[in-house]
Amino acid sequence: MDKFQAENQQRWNELAEVHYTSASSDYGVDDFLNGPERKRDLHKTELEELGSVKGLDILHLQCHFGMDTLLLARMGAKSVTGLDFSPVAIRQARELADRAGIAAAFIEGNVYDAPDLIHGTYDLVYVSWGTICWLPDIDAWARVVAHFVKPGGRFYFLDQHPVTLSFDDYAPAPHAPVYDYFHKPEPIAFNQADSYADEKAVLKTKRSYEWTHPVGEVVTALIDAGLKIEYLHEFDTVAWKALAFMEPCEGGLYRLPEGMPRLPLSYSISARKPL
């Protein structure tokens, strides 16, 4: 693990602790544990696009502390496996599964090492929200994804649109882009003590590193890895307050204020491995 990944891991260990334990965390662990009667779901976009997952073996890469992994199990998946590089997050994921009484496997490891850590292939490989910006090599990531999709199986991806990553998260009003849209080998360094899911949190690890991956490069990487693209969708909503001036909307999502031009804030990809 290089210094960028090591520092990101340290920050994500802190984020996992905050997101799992804080009463003000947007993740809503208590609501999740109180069961379906107190509804805690995936966001509107993936609920509409995933369709039924009943009877599927699912691999959730970059799963954080596994809440969405376990939600997929509640939706009827036959089996769920999650992987994340944060040991704190994986410990919490296993604890959450035990507390919820849900059978699940959680593996600690870097996503690039996943083929050495997890055996077999899956009906659905799932990656969503805030994942690939932490990865320097999108081609290697796509090869990992394709490795785990069984012939005829599906890959589903949903994340923040790289257009959004061109803007300053903290600017209080609309503004011109400040970061390149196109990928560069060197990461963008950030120095921030807050959490995207808990406005009250103050982290000790402020430094983090991100990489931008244009939509075209992501799609091409998946095709080169042997997957067939079923669709690419773009949305004017995103799952968190990615820019300071965004406003909440339906389905637990955020969008730009009324009167602003509609921009792509997130996008999804569905792909299959040929039989």
PAZAKOL-214965 format. One line per field, with one value per atom (N, C-alpha, C): atom name; residue in one letter; residue number from 0; x, y negated, z negated. Coordinates in steps of 0.2 Angstrom, whole numbers. Each point is the difference from the previous one (the first is absolute). Example, Ala and Ser with C-alpha at 12.3 -4.5 7.8 and 13.67 -1.06 7.14 Angstrom:
! PAZAKOL-214965
atom: N;CA;C;N;CA;C $
type: A;A;A;S;S;S $
seq: 0;0;0;1;1;1 $
u: 66;-4;4;-2;4;-4 $
v: 28;-6;-6;-5;-6;-5 $
w: -39;0;0;4;-1;-3 $
This chain:
! PAZAKOL-214965
atom: N;CA;C;N;CA;C;N;CA;C;N;CA;C;N;CA;C;N;CA;C;N;CA;C;N;CA;C;N;CA;C;N;CA;C;N;CA;C;N;CA;C;N;CA;C;N;CA;C;N;CA;C;N;CA;C;N;CA;C;N;CA;C;N;CA;C;N;CA;C;N;CA;C;N;CA;C;N;CA;C;N;CA;C;N;CA;C;N;CA;C;N;CA;C;N;CA;C;N;CA;C;N;CA;C;N;CA;C;N;CA;C;N;CA;C;N;CA;C;N;CA;C;N;CA;C;N;CA;C;N;CA;C;N;CA;C;N;CA;C;N;CA;C;N;CA;C;N;CA;C;N;CA;C;N;CA;C;N;CA;C;N;CA;C;N;CA;C;N;CA;C;N;CA;C;N;CA;C;N;CA;C;N;CA;C;N;CA;C;N;CA;C;N;CA;C;N;CA;C;N;CA;C;N;CA;C;N;CA;C;N;CA;C;N;CA;C;N;CA;C;N;CA;C;N;CA;C;N;CA;C;N;CA;C;N;CA;C;N;CA;C;N;CA;C;N;CA;C;N;CA;C;N;CA;C;N;CA;C;N;CA;C;N;CA;C;N;CA;C;N;CA;C;N;CA;C;N;CA;C;N;CA;C;N;CA;C;N;CA;C;N;CA;C;N;CA;C;N;CA;C;N;CA;C;N;CA;C;N;CA;C;N;CA;C;N;CA;C;N;CA;C;N;CA;C;N;CA;C;N;CA;C;N;CA;C;N;CA;C;N;CA;C;N;CA;C;N;CA;C;N;CA;C;N;CA;C;N;CA;C;N;CA;C;N;CA;C;N;CA;C;N;CA;C;N;CA;C;N;CA;C;N;CA;C;N;CA;C;N;CA;C;N;CA;C;N;CA;C;N;CA;C;N;CA;C;N;CA;C;N;CA;C;N;CA;C;N;CA;C;N;CA;C;N;CA;C;N;CA;C;N;CA;C;N;CA;C;N;CA;C;N;CA;C;N;CA;C;N;CA;C;N;CA;C;N;CA;C;N;CA;C;N;CA;C;N;CA;C;N;CA;C;N;CA;C;N;CA;C;N;CA;C;N;CA;C;N;CA;C;N;CA;C;N;CA;C;N;CA;C;N;CA;C;N;CA;C;N;CA;C;N;CA;C;N;CA;C;N;CA;C;N;CA;C;N;CA;C;N;CA;C;N;CA;C;N;CA;C;N;CA;C;N;CA;C;N;CA;C;N;CA;C;N;CA;C;N;CA;C;N;CA;C;N;CA;C;N;CA;C;N;CA;C;N;CA;C;N;CA;C;N;CA;C;N;CA;C;N;CA;C;N;CA;C;N;CA;C;N;CA;C;N;CA;C;N;CA;C;N;CA;C;N;CA;C;N;CA;C;N;CA;C;N;CA;C;N;CA;C;N;CA;C;N;CA;C;N;CA;C;N;CA;C;N;CA;C;N;CA;C;N;CA;C;N;CA;C;N;CA;C;N;CA;C;N;CA;C;N;CA;C;N;CA;C;N;CA;C;N;CA;C;N;CA;C;N;CA;C;N;CA;C;N;CA;C;N;CA;C;N;CA;C;N;CA;C;N;CA;C;N;CA;C;N;CA;C;N;CA;C;N;CA;C;N;CA;C;N;CA;C;N;CA;C;N;CA;C;N;CA;C;N;CA;C;N;CA;C;N;CA;C;N;CA;C;N;CA;C;N;CA;C;N;CA;C;N;CA;C;N;CA;C;N;CA;C;N;CA;C;N;CA;C;N;CA;C;N;CA;C;N;CA;C;N;CA;C;N;CA;C;N;CA;C;N;CA;C;N;CA;C;N;CA;C;N;CA;C;N;CA;C;N;CA;C;N;CA;C;N;CA;C;N;CA;C;N;CA;C;N;CA;C;N;CA;C;N;CA;C;N;CA;C;N;CA;C;N;CA;C;N;CA;C;N;CA;C;N;CA;C;N;CA;C;N;CA;C;N;CA;C;N;CA;C;N;CA;C;N;CA;C;N;CA;C;N;CA;C;N;CA;C;N;CA;C;N;CA;C;N;CA;C;N;CA;C;N;CA;C;N;CA;C;N;CA;C;N;CA;C;N;CA;C;N;CA;C;N;CA;C;N;CA;C;N;CA;C;N;CA;C;N;CA;C;N;CA;C;N;CA;C $
type: M;M;M;D;D;D;K;K;K;F;F;F;Q;Q;Q;A;A;A;E;E;E;N;N;N;Q;Q;Q;Q;Q;Q;R;R;R;W;W;W;N;N;N;E;E;E;L;L;L;A;A;A;E;E;E;V;V;V;H;H;H;Y;Y;Y;T;T;T;S;S;S;A;A;A;S;S;S;S;S;S;D;D;D;Y;Y;Y;G;G;G;V;V;V;D;D;D;D;D;D;F;F;F;L;L;L;N;N;N;G;G;G;P;P;P;E;E;E;R;R;R;K;K;K;R;R;R;D;D;D;L;L;L;H;H;H;K;K;K;T;T;T;E;E;E;L;L;L;E;E;E;E;E;E;L;L;L;G;G;G;S;S;S;V;V;V;K;K;K;G;G;G;L;L;L;D;D;D;I;I;I;L;L;L;H;H;H;L;L;L;Q;Q;Q;C;C;C;H;H;H;F;F;F;G;G;G;M;M;M;D;D;D;T;T;T;L;L;L;L;L;L;L;L;L;A;A;A;R;R;R;M;M;M;G;G;G;A;A;A;K;K;K;S;S;S;V;V;V;T;T;T;G;G;G;L;L;L;D;D;D;F;F;F;S;S;S;P;P;P;V;V;V;A;A;A;I;I;I;R;R;R;Q;Q;Q;A;A;A;R;R;R;E;E;E;L;L;L;A;A;A;D;D;D;R;R;R;A;A;A;G;G;G;I;I;I;A;A;A;A;A;A;A;A;A;F;F;F;I;I;I;E;E;E;G;G;G;N;N;N;V;V;V;Y;Y;Y;D;D;D;A;A;A;P;P;P;D;D;D;L;L;L;I;I;I;H;H;H;G;G;G;T;T;T;Y;Y;Y;D;D;D;L;L;L;V;V;V;Y;Y;Y;V;V;V;S;S;S;W;W;W;G;G;G;T;T;T;I;I;I;C;C;C;W;W;W;L;L;L;P;P;P;D;D;D;I;I;I;D;D;D;A;A;A;W;W;W;A;A;A;R;R;R;V;V;V;V;V;V;A;A;A;H;H;H;F;F;F;V;V;V;K;K;K;P;P;P;G;G;G;G;G;G;R;R;R;F;F;F;Y;Y;Y;F;F;F;L;L;L;D;D;D;Q;Q;Q;H;H;H;P;P;P;V;V;V;T;T;T;L;L;L;S;S;S;F;F;F;D;D;D;D;D;D;Y;Y;Y;A;A;A;P;P;P;A;A;A;P;P;P;H;H;H;A;A;A;P;P;P;V;V;V;Y;Y;Y;D;D;D;Y;Y;Y;F;F;F;H;H;H;K;K;K;P;P;P;E;E;E;P;P;P;I;I;I;A;A;A;F;F;F;N;N;N;Q;Q;Q;A;A;A;D;D;D;S;S;S;Y;Y;Y;A;A;A;D;D;D;E;E;E;K;K;K;A;A;A;V;V;V;L;L;L;K;K;K;T;T;T;K;K;K;R;R;R;S;S;S;Y;Y;Y;E;E;E;W;W;W;T;T;T;H;H;H;P;P;P;V;V;V;G;G;G;E;E;E;V;V;V;V;V;V;T;T;T;A;A;A;L;L;L;I;I;I;D;D;D;A;A;A;G;G;G;L;L;L;K;K;K;I;I;I;E;E;E;Y;Y;Y;L;L;L;H;H;H;E;E;E;F;F;F;D;D;D;T;T;T;V;V;V;A;A;A;W;W;W;K;K;K;A;A;A;L;L;L;A;A;A;F;F;F;M;M;M;E;E;E;P;P;P;C;C;C;E;E;E;G;G;G;G;G;G;L;L;L;Y;Y;Y;R;R;R;L;L;L;P;P;P;E;E;E;G;G;G;M;M;M;P;P;P;R;R;R;L;L;L;P;P;P;L;L;L;S;S;S;Y;Y;Y;S;S;S;I;I;I;S;S;S;A;A;A;R;R;R;K;K;K;P;P;P;L;L;L $
seq: 0;0;0;1;1;1;2;2;2;3;3;3;4;4;4;5;5;5;6;6;6;7;7;7;8;8;8;9;9;9;10;10;10;11;11;11;12;12;12;13;13;13;14;14;14;15;15;15;16;16;16;17;17;17;18;18;18;19;19;19;20;20;20;21;21;21;22;22;22;23;23;23;24;24;24;25;25;25;26;26;26;27;27;27;28;28;28;29;29;29;30;30;30;31;31;31;32;32;32;33;33;33;34;34;34;35;35;35;36;36;36;37;37;37;38;38;38;39;39;39;40;40;40;41;41;41;42;42;42;43;43;43;44;44;44;45;45;45;46;46;46;47;47;47;48;48;48;49;49;49;50;50;50;51;51;51;52;52;52;53;53;53;54;54;54;55;55;55;56;56;56;57;57;57;58;58;58;59;59;59;60;60;60;61;61;61;62;62;62;63;63;63;64;64;64;65;65;65;66;66;66;67;67;67;68;68;68;69;69;69;70;70;70;71;71;71;72;72;72;73;73;73;74;74;74;75;75;75;76;76;76;77;77;77;78;78;78;79;79;79;80;80;80;81;81;81;82;82;82;83;83;83;84;84;84;85;85;85;86;86;86;87;87;87;88;88;88;89;89;89;90;90;90;91;91;91;92;92;92;93;93;93;94;94;94;95;95;95;96;96;96;97;97;97;98;98;98;99;99;99;100;100;100;101;101;101;102;102;102;103;103;103;104;104;104;105;105;105;106;106;106;107;107;107;108;108;108;109;109;109;110;110;110;111;111;111;112;112;112;113;113;113;114;114;114;115;115;115;116;116;116;117;117;117;118;118;118;119;119;119;120;120;120;121;121;121;122;122;122;123;123;123;124;124;124;125;125;125;126;126;126;127;127;127;128;128;128;129;129;129;130;130;130;131;131;131;132;132;132;133;133;133;134;134;134;135;135;135;136;136;136;137;137;137;138;138;138;139;139;139;140;140;140;141;141;141;142;142;142;143;143;143;144;144;144;145;145;145;146;146;146;147;147;147;148;148;148;149;149;149;150;150;150;151;151;151;152;152;152;153;153;153;154;154;154;155;155;155;156;156;156;157;157;157;158;158;158;159;159;159;160;160;160;161;161;161;162;162;162;163;163;163;164;164;164;165;165;165;166;166;166;167;167;167;168;168;168;169;169;169;170;170;170;171;171;171;172;172;172;173;173;173;174;174;174;175;175;175;176;176;176;177;177;177;178;178;178;179;179;179;180;180;180;181;181;181;182;182;182;183;183;183;184;184;184;185;185;185;186;186;186;187;187;187;188;188;188;189;189;189;190;190;190;191;191;191;192;192;192;193;193;193;194;194;194;195;195;195;196;196;196;197;197;197;198;198;198;199;199;199;200;200;200;201;201;201;202;202;202;203;203;203;204;204;204;205;205;205;206;206;206;207;207;207;208;208;208;209;209;209;210;210;210;211;211;211;212;212;212;213;213;213;214;214;214;215;215;215;216;216;216;217;217;217;218;218;218;219;219;219;220;220;220;221;221;221;222;222;222;223;223;223;224;224;224;225;225;225;226;226;226;227;227;227;228;228;228;229;229;229;230;230;230;231;231;231;232;232;232;233;233;233;234;234;234;235;235;235;236;236;236;237;237;237;238;238;238;239;239;239;240;240;240;241;241;241;242;242;242;243;243;243;244;244;244;245;245;245;246;246;246;247;247;247;248;248;248;249;249;249;250;250;250;251;251;251;252;252;252;253;253;253;254;254;254;255;255;255;256;256;256;257;257;257;258;258;258;259;259;259;260;260;260;261;261;261;262;262;262;263;263;263;264;264;264;265;265;265;266;266;266;267;267;267;268;268;268;269;269;269;270;270;270;271;271;271;272;272;272;273;273;273;274;274;274 $
u: 4;-4;4;-1;4;-2;4;-2;-7;-2;-7;-5;0;-5;1;6;0;-3;1;-3;-8;-2;-7;-3;4;-3;-1;5;0;-6;-2;-5;-7;0;-6;-1;5;-1;-4;2;-3;-8;0;-7;-5;3;-4;-2;4;-2;-5;0;-5;-6;0;-6;-4;4;-4;-2;3;-2;-3;1;-3;-8;-3;-7;-3;5;-2;2;3;2;-6;1;-5;-2;5;-1;-6;-1;-6;0;6;0;-5;-3;-5;-7;-1;-6;1;6;1;-1;3;-1;-7;-4;-7;-4;3;-4;-4;-3;-4;-5;-3;-6;3;6;3;4;-2;2;7;5;7;2;0;1;6;1;5;-3;4;-3;-5;-4;-5;3;6;3;1;4;2;-6;-5;-6;-4;0;-4;4;7;4;2;1;2;-5;-7;-5;1;-3;0;7;2;6;-1;-6;-2;4;3;3;7;3;6;6;6;6;3;1;2;7;5;6;0;0;0;8;3;7;-1;6;0;-6;-2;-6;-1;6;0;-2;-5;-1;-6;-2;-4;-8;-2;-7;-4;3;-4;1;5;1;-5;-2;-5;-7;-1;-6;-2;5;0;-3;3;-2;-7;-2;-7;-5;3;-4;-1;3;-1;6;6;6;1;2;2;6;5;6;3;3;3;7;5;7;2;3;3;7;4;7;1;5;2;7;4;7;1;-6;0;-1;5;-1;-6;0;-5;-7;-1;-6;-2;5;-2;-2;3;-1;-8;-1;-7;-5;2;-5;-2;5;-1;-5;2;-4;-7;-1;-7;-4;3;-3;-2;4;-2;-6;0;-5;-6;0;-6;-3;5;-2;0;4;1;6;0;6;3;7;4;7;4;7;3;5;4;7;3;8;3;6;4;5;1;5;-1;6;0;-4;-4;-4;4;6;5;2;0;2;-6;-6;-6;1;2;1;4;4;4;-3;-5;-3;-7;-4;-6;0;-4;0;-7;0;-7;-2;-6;-3;-7;-3;-6;-5;-7;-5;0;2;0;6;4;5;-3;1;-3;5;0;4;-3;-1;-4;3;-1;1;6;4;7;5;1;5;6;-1;6;4;-3;5;6;-1;6;5;-1;4;4;7;4;0;-2;0;-7;-3;-7;0;5;0;1;4;1;-6;-4;-6;-5;0;-5;1;7;2;-2;0;-2;-8;-3;-8;-1;2;-1;2;5;2;-5;-4;-5;-7;-1;-7;0;-5;0;-3;1;-3;-7;-3;-7;-2;5;-1;0;-1;-1;5;2;4;-5;-1;-3;4;0;5;-4;0;-3;4;2;5;-1;3;0;3;-3;3;6;5;6;0;-6;-1;0;-4;-1;7;4;7;4;-2;4;-1;-5;-2;3;0;2;-6;1;-5;-3;5;-2;-2;0;-2;-7;-2;-7;-5;3;-5;3;-4;2;6;5;6;3;5;4;4;1;4;7;2;7;5;-3;4;-1;5;0;-5;-4;-5;4;6;3;5;1;5;7;3;7;3;6;3;1;2;1;-7;-1;-7;-1;-6;-2;0;4;1;-5;-4;-5;2;-1;1;-6;-4;-7;-1;-3;-1;-8;-4;-7;-2;-6;-2;-6;-1;-5;-7;0;-6;-2;4;-1;3;-4;2;4;-2;3;7;2;6;7;5;6;6;3;4;7;4;8;4;-2;3;-3;3;-3;2;6;3;-3;-2;-3;2;0;2;-5;-2;-5;3;-3;1;-6;0;-6;0;-6;0;-6;1;-5;-4;-7;-4;2;3;2;5;5;5;-3;-5;-3;-3;-4;-4;5;5;5;4;2;3;-4;-7;-4;-1;0;0;6;6;6;1;-3;0;-4;-4;-5;-7;-2;-7;-4;-6;-4;-5;0;-4;-7;-4;-8;-2;2;-2;5;0;3;-5;-2;-5;3;-2;2;-6;2;-6;2;-5;2;-1;1;0;6;2;5;-2;4;-3;3;4;2;0;1;1;7;1;7;2;-4;2;-4;3;-3;-7;-1;-6;-6;1;-5;-5;-6;-6;-3;-3;-3;-6;-1;-6;-2;-5;-3;5;-1;4;6;1;6;6;-2;5;1;5;1;0;-1;0;2;2;1;-6;1;-6;-4;-7;-4;3;-1;3;6;4;7;-1;5;-1;1;-3;0;7;4;6;0;4;1;3;-3;3;2;-4;2;-1;2;-1;0;-3;0;2;3;1;-2;-3;-2;4;3;4;-1;1;0;6;2;5;-3;2;-3;0;-5;0;6 $
v: 6;-6;-6;-5;-6;-5;-6;-4;-4;0;-3;4;7;5;1;-1;1;-6;-6;-5;0;2;0;6;5;5;-2;-4;-3;-4;-4;-5;4;6;4;4;1;3;-4;-7;-5;-1;0;-1;6;6;6;-1;-2;0;-6;-5;-6;3;2;2;6;4;6;-2;-4;-1;-7;-5;-7;0;-3;0;-5;-4;-5;2;6;3;1;-2;1;7;5;7;3;-3;3;7;2;7;2;-4;2;1;-4;2;6;2;6;6;-1;6;1;-6;1;3;2;4;-3;4;-3;-4;0;-4;-7;-1;-7;0;-3;1;-3;5;-3;4;-4;4;-3;3;-3;-6;-4;-6;1;-5;1;2;-2;2;7;3;7;5;-3;4;1;-5;0;4;0;3;7;2;6;6;-2;5;5;6;5;3;1;4;7;2;6;6;4;6;-1;-6;-2;1;2;0;-7;-4;-7;-2;-3;-3;-7;-3;-7;-3;-3;-2;-7;-2;-6;-2;5;0;-5;-3;-4;5;-2;5;4;1;5;-1;-6;-1;2;-3;2;7;3;7;4;-2;4;-2;-6;-2;4;2;5;6;3;6;0;-6;-1;0;-2;0;7;5;7;3;-3;3;7;5;6;0;-4;-1;-7;-3;-6;0;-3;0;-7;-4;-6;-1;-4;-1;-8;-1;-7;0;-5;-1;-2;-2;-3;6;1;5;-1;-7;-2;1;-2;1;7;5;7;3;-2;2;-2;-7;-2;4;1;4;7;3;7;-1;-5;-1;-2;-4;-3;6;5;6;4;1;4;-3;-7;-3;0;0;0;7;5;7;2;-3;1;4;5;4;-4;-1;-4;2;-1;1;-7;-2;-7;2;-3;1;-6;0;-6;0;-5;0;-6;-1;-5;3;-4;2;3;-2;3;7;1;7;5;-2;4;7;1;6;5;-2;4;1;-3;0;3;0;3;5;5;6;0;2;1;-6;1;-6;-1;-5;-3;-1;0;-2;-7;-4;-7;-3;-4;-4;-7;-3;-6;-5;-6;-5;-7;-4;-6;-5;-6;-6;-1;-5;-2;5;4;5;-1;-1;0;-6;-6;-6;2;5;2;5;1;5;-3;1;-3;4;6;4;3;-3;2;6;1;6;6;0;6;1;-5;0;4;-2;3;8;2;7;4;-3;3;1;-5;0;6;0;5;7;1;6;4;-4;3;1;-3;1;6;5;6;-1;5;-1;-1;-5;-1;-5;-1;-4;-7;-4;-7;-4;-6;-5;-6;-3;-6;-5;-6;-5;-7;-3;-7;-4;-6;-5;-7;-4;-7;-1;-5;-2;-3;1;-4;-7;-2;-7;-4;3;-2;-1;4;0;-6;-3;-6;-6;0;-6;1;-6;-1;3;5;2;-5;-4;-5;-7;-2;-6;-1;-6;-1;-2;-1;-2;3;1;2;-3;3;-2;4;-3;4;6;5;6;-3;4;-1;6;6;6;2;4;3;5;1;5;7;-1;6;3;6;4;-3;0;-1;5;2;6;-3;-6;-3;-2;2;-1;-8;-1;-7;1;-4;0;-4;2;-4;0;-5;-1;-2;4;-1;4;-2;3;3;-1;1;7;2;6;-1;3;-1;2;4;3;-2;-5;-2;-7;-5;-7;-2;4;-1;3;4;4;-4;1;-4;6;1;6;-3;5;-1;0;5;1;-5;-5;-5;1;3;1;6;-1;5;-1;5;-1;4;-4;3;-1;4;0;0;-4;-1;5;3;5;-2;-3;-2;6;-1;5;4;-3;4;5;-2;5;6;-2;6;5;-3;5;4;-4;4;5;-1;5;6;-1;6;4;-4;4;4;-3;3;6;0;5;6;-1;6;-1;-5;-1;-4;2;-3;-5;-7;-5;1;0;0;-7;-4;-7;-5;-6;-5;-6;-1;-5;-6;-6;-6;-3;-3;-2;-7;-4;-7;0;6;1;4;-1;4;2;5;2;-3;-5;-4;-8;-4;-7;-1;1;0;-7;-5;-7;-3;-5;-4;-3;-2;-3;4;7;5;0;2;1;7;2;7;0;6;2;7;3;6;6;5;6;0;-5;-1;-3;-3;-3;-7;-3;-7;-2;-7;-3;-7;-3;-7;-4;-6;-4;-2;-1;-2;-6;-1;-5;1;4;2;5;0;5;7;5;6;3;3;3;7;5;7;0;2;1;7;5;7;4;6;4;7;4;8;3;6;5;7;3;7;4;5;4;7;4;8;3;6;4;5;0;5;7;4;7;3 $
w: 0;0;0;5;0;-5;0;-6;1;7;1;-3;2;-2;-8;-3;-7;-4;3;-4;1;6;1;-4;-1;-5;-7;-2;-7;0;5;-1;0;5;0;-6;-4;-6;-5;0;-4;2;7;2;-1;0;-2;-7;-4;-7;-1;3;-1;3;6;4;-4;-3;-3;-7;-4;-7;-1;4;-2;1;-5;1;5;3;5;7;0;7;4;7;5;1;-2;2;-4;-6;-4;-2;-3;-3;-4;-4;-5;4;5;4;4;2;4;-5;-6;-5;-2;0;-2;5;6;4;5;5;6;-2;-7;-1;-1;-2;1;6;5;7;1;1;2;7;5;7;3;6;5;2;4;2;6;2;5;7;2;6;1;-5;1;-1;-5;-1;7;4;6;5;0;6;-2;-6;-1;1;-1;1;-6;1;-5;0;-6;-2;-3;0;-4;3;-4;2;3;0;3;-5;2;-3;1;-5;2;-4;4;-3;1;-6;-1;-1;5;-1;-3;-4;-3;-4;-5;-3;-6;-3;-6;-5;-5;-6;2;6;2;0;-2;0;6;6;6;2;-2;1;-3;-6;-4;2;3;3;6;4;6;-3;-6;-3;-2;-3;-1;6;5;6;4;-3;2;3;0;3;-3;3;-2;-5;2;-4;2;-5;1;-3;3;-2;1;-5;1;-1;3;0;-1;-5;-1;-3;2;-3;-7;-3;-7;-5;-4;-5;-5;-1;-5;3;7;3;0;2;0;-7;-5;-7;-1;2;-1;4;6;4;-2;-3;-3;-6;-4;-6;2;5;2;3;3;3;-6;-5;-6;-4;0;-4;4;6;4;2;-2;1;8;4;7;1;4;2;6;-1;5;-2;6;-1;1;-4;1;0;5;2;-1;-3;-1;6;4;5;5;3;6;6;3;5;6;1;5;-2;-6;-2;-1;2;-1;3;6;3;-4;-4;-5;-6;-2;-6;0;5;1;6;-1;5;3;6;4;4;3;4;-3;2;-2;5;-2;5;0;-5;0;-4;4;-4;0;-6;-2;-2;2;-2;0;-5;0;-5;2;-4;-3;3;-3;0;6;0;4;7;4;0;-4;-1;-4;-4;-4;3;6;4;5;0;6;6;1;6;2;4;2;4;4;4;-4;-5;-5;-4;-2;-3;4;6;5;1;0;1;-6;-6;-6;0;2;0;5;6;5;-2;-4;-3;-4;-3;-5;3;6;3;4;-2;3;7;5;6;0;3;0;-6;-4;-6;1;-5;1;-5;3;-4;0;-6;-1;-4;3;-3;0;-6;0;-5;3;-4;2;-4;2;7;4;6;0;4;0;1;3;1;-6;-5;-7;-3;1;-3;2;6;2;-4;-5;-3;-8;-3;-7;-4;-4;-5;-4;-2;-6;2;6;3;-2;-3;-2;6;6;5;7;5;6;3;3;2;6;3;5;-2;4;-2;-2;-5;-3;1;2;1;7;2;7;0;5;1;2;4;3;-5;0;-5;1;-6;0;-5;1;-4;-7;-1;-7;-3;-6;-3;-2;-1;-3;-8;-3;-8;-3;-5;-4;-7;-3;-7;-4;-2;-3;-6;-5;-6;-1;5;-1;4;-1;2;5;6;4;-3;-5;-3;-7;-2;-7;-1;0;0;-7;-5;-6;-1;4;-1;2;-4;1;0;5;1;-2;-2;-2;7;4;6;6;1;5;7;1;7;3;7;4;7;4;7;5;5;5;7;4;7;4;6;4;6;1;6;4;6;4;2;2;1;6;5;6;-2;-4;-3;-4;-4;-4;5;5;4;4;3;4;-4;-6;-4;-1;-1;-1;6;6;6;1;-1;1;-4;-6;-5;2;5;2;-1;-3;-1;6;0;5;-3;2;-3;2;-5;1;1;-5;0;-4;2;-4;-1;-6;-2;-4;1;-4;-3;-6;-4;-3;-1;-3;-8;-3;-7;-2;-7;-3;-7;-3;-6;-6;0;-5;2;-5;2;2;7;3;1;0;1;-6;-3;-6;2;6;2;3;-1;3;-5;2;-4;0;-6;0;4;3;4;-2;4;-1;0;-4;0;-3;-5;-3;4;5;5;-1;4;0;8;1;7;-1;6;0;-1;-3;-1;6;-1;6;3;6;4;3;-3;3;6;5;5;-3;3;-2;2;-4;2;-3;4;-3;-6;-6;-6;-2;3;-1;7;0;6;-2;4;-1;6;-1;5;-2;5;0;5;-2;5;-1;5;0;2;-3;3;5;6;5;-2;2;-2;5 $
